[in-house]
Structure formats: C-alpha cells, structure tokens
Amino acid sequence: MRAQLVKIGEKLGFETKLEYKAGIHEDRQDIIDVVWLSKNRIIIAFEIRCKRTNLHILSSVKDKKKLMRLNAREKFLINVSKTTGKTYFHRLL
C-alpha cells in the first residue's frame, strides 16, 4: 500500500515521503507512513494499518492523534485487511 501511494502521489505531481518525521510528542518521534507535499507543505497524509480481520475500523487512537497533530490539508487512516485484502480509507475531519 505504501509503495502504491508513493507512485500515485508522484504521478499527481507531489513530492512524496515515506516514514515522514512529524515532530516529537511526549518524548516520542511521530512518524507518518506516507505524505504528499507541495512547496514543502503537507497536502495529504496517510497512516496505514494492516490487520488480520474483516472489520472496517482498525486504527488505534494513537494513529488518529498523531495525524490530528499534523498540519496537513487532508488526513487519512487506511486499514488493510490481511484476511480479505480489502482496503478502507477513513478521512479525518
């Protein structure tokens, strides 16, 4: 999934980063899985979780908080089921 998001972002003209260091919170480095940037500003950020389940919502509270601290135009939690192969995108508002 990460590689696919990088390719899509590059095709759309964004600079893409894997494992983007988003700052330190509570003495821990926040790392966002994939970000798309334009003019050094984060346009879209993606946090990805792969689990062995059919459920739609799998991301932890930690993932959501990490994205919410980030200054980005759009933020997505992505859940990938290892059981079914389905991918679920959850846009954070």
Summary of the structure (lengths in Angstrom):
residues: 93
radius of gyration: 13.1
end to end distance: 22.2
largest distance: 38.6
contacts: 254
relative contact order: 0.20
helix: 20%
strand: 51%
